[in-house]
Amino acid sequence: MKIDKENLEKLIDQYAPLLNCHGNLDGKKILTALAYCESDYGQIRRPRFEKSYAPGGYYYQRSPELRTNYSILGAWAACSYGSFQILFQTAYELGFRGSPVLLWIPEDAVGLQYVVELLNKRILPKAQKPQEIADAYNSGSFTDQIIPTDYINEFMDKYNNPI
């Protein structure tokens, strides 16, 4: 299910001012670059299964809450959704209590609320540069040993050359 690019741009315009950006960081550029990296700007937004959130996976084994969610929702609890591919479990940790499908439809309005929450609570307080935001959004932290170079490069290309 694709989202109309014009509608996605309107959502980004609506939610970008809610980001707690500091320094020279630009909220609209951040959300635009994330949407490009995660879904080709809303064109490939189907649920994406994440093995590490399923039985036997790293995060599954570490989180009793995730195991409970998985026992109720099955594989839906181990997916990311929408134009920004927000993980169900991440949204849940940030207070979301609806069906995972609501993170996907209608047209990202719910999912984007939790993307902003994720950025404001976990990423923007520490990240000083766009590259750090990209790294943290993709790998969970920009201070760990995981450096998603291709993702960061794509993010920076879209951040520096938005729509």
Secondary structure, 3 states (H helix, E strand, C coil): CCCCHHHHHHHHHHHHHHCCCCCCCCHHHHHHHHHHHHHCCCCCCCCEECHHHCCCCHHHHHCHHHHHHHHHHHHHHHEEECCCCEEHHHHHHCCCCCCHHHHCCCCCHHHHHHHHHHHHHHHCCCCCCHHHHHHHHHHCCCCCCCCCHHHHHHHHHHHHCCC
